[in-house]
Every structure is written in C-alpha cells, then in structure tokens.
Amino acid sequence: MEKLKIVGMSSEEYPGGRIDSFTIPLINESQEGINHSHVMPLFRELGFAEEAVWDLDIDFENKVPGTFFFSYGNKKIKSFLVIEEGTLSINFDTSLPREEINEIVEKYFEFPKE
C-alpha cells in the first residue's frame, strides 16, 4: 500500500485534550479512492467501533466540498471529517498521547518533511 502524503497538519491543545488535524488528498497516485485503503483501516486501528468505521464506507472523492462527517470512537477519541476541494481534512478530538496518534497515522500517511 502506498502512503499518501499529508498536505497539511496542525495540533491545538486544550485542558484535558487536543485537536489533531491532518489534510490528505482524496485520490492516491493510482487515481483510486482512499477510503478502504487508508481511512477505514486508520480508524479501526485508532479504536473506533466497527459500526463507526462502516459509517465511513463512502466515496469521499464523489462528495461535494463542504460535506462533513462526525464519528465517535470512544471517550478518548472522536473525529470530524471535512471534504474540501481535492482533499479530506481529518480532525481528531482526543486525549490519547500525540505519539500514539502519530505512530498509527504514519502507517497510512507520509508526514511532510520538516
């Protein structure tokens, strides 16, 4: 599986948690959608319930920019996904350690060079 390059990312802390945001392309280099190869496995590994993962079984690349989805993982992680022009923004509201999130995200996506 090819890793998709993260084209934007940010992190903002608040008391008791953090918002981690990752922006990725909607289509990989093979011109295929990213849902089954990248997004759903990422959410499974982050601890989202299988029902929540299957709620994301959609073709993001065929949705209108501005479309958004909320997914509840558990009390330690929730997500808010936003379709943008050519990209998908994945925002995690989490109390999980940053290193744990980044380690899992890195299995599916390539972080920008610093």
VENQUI-V731943 format. One record per residue. RES is the residue in three letters. D_CENTER is the distance of its C-alpha to the mean C-alpha in Angstrom with 2 decimals. Layout:
BEGIN
res=RES d_center=D_CENTER
res=RES d_center=D_CENTER
END
This chain:
BEGIN
res=MET d_center=16.45
res=GLU d_center=15.80
res=LYS d_center=13.02
res=LEU d_center=11.38
res=LYS d_center=12.22
res=ILE d_center=10.07
res=VAL d_center=12.27
res=GLY d_center=11.72
res=MET d_center=10.73
res=SER d_center=12.49
res=SER d_center=13.33
res=GLU d_center=15.91
res=GLU d_center=17.87
res=TYR d_center=19.93
res=PRO d_center=22.46
res=GLY d_center=20.95
res=GLY d_center=17.27
res=ARG d_center=14.74
res=ILE d_center=11.98
res=ASP d_center=9.47
res=SER d_center=7.83
res=PHE d_center=6.32
res=THR d_center=7.73
res=ILE d_center=8.02
res=PRO d_center=10.92
res=LEU d_center=11.14
res=ILE d_center=13.86
res=ASN d_center=14.50
res=GLU d_center=17.97
res=SER d_center=19.50
res=GLN d_center=18.76
res=GLU d_center=16.82
res=GLY d_center=13.82
res=ILE d_center=10.56
res=ASN d_center=9.89
res=HIS d_center=12.21
res=SER d_center=12.03
res=HIS d_center=8.47
res=VAL d_center=5.95
res=MET d_center=8.76
res=PRO d_center=10.01
res=LEU d_center=7.10
res=PHE d_center=7.36
res=ARG d_center=11.06
res=GLU d_center=11.43
res=LEU d_center=10.03
res=GLY d_center=12.81
res=PHE d_center=11.77
res=ALA d_center=14.98
res=GLU d_center=15.56
res=GLU d_center=16.48
res=ALA d_center=13.20
res=VAL d_center=11.47
res=TRP d_center=14.24
res=ASP d_center=13.80
res=LEU d_center=10.75
res=ASP d_center=13.31
res=ILE d_center=13.78
res=ASP d_center=14.18
res=PHE d_center=11.79
res=GLU d_center=14.17
res=ASN d_center=17.07
res=LYS d_center=16.04
res=VAL d_center=17.73
res=PRO d_center=16.15
res=GLY d_center=15.83
res=THR d_center=14.65
res=PHE d_center=12.27
res=PHE d_center=11.13
res=PHE d_center=11.32
res=SER d_center=10.63
res=TYR d_center=12.80
res=GLY d_center=12.31
res=ASN d_center=15.49
res=LYS d_center=17.42
res=LYS d_center=15.41
res=ILE d_center=11.82
res=LYS d_center=10.64
res=SER d_center=7.75
res=PHE d_center=8.54
res=LEU d_center=7.05
res=VAL d_center=9.68
res=ILE d_center=11.18
res=GLU d_center=13.21
res=GLU d_center=15.94
res=GLY d_center=14.58
res=THR d_center=11.02
res=LEU d_center=7.79
res=SER d_center=6.81
res=ILE d_center=3.86
res=ASN d_center=6.58
res=PHE d_center=7.50
res=ASP d_center=11.26
res=THR d_center=12.55
res=SER d_center=15.85
res=LEU d_center=14.80
res=PRO d_center=16.11
res=ARG d_center=14.19
res=GLU d_center=15.48
res=GLU d_center=14.12
res=ILE d_center=10.45
res=ASN d_center=11.12
res=GLU d_center=13.13
res=ILE d_center=10.64
res=VAL d_center=7.91
res=GLU d_center=11.14
res=LYS d_center=12.03
res=TYR d_center=9.73
res=PHE d_center=9.44
res=GLU d_center=12.48
res=PHE d_center=12.80
res=PRO d_center=15.24
res=LYS d_center=18.81
res=GLU d_center=20.34
END
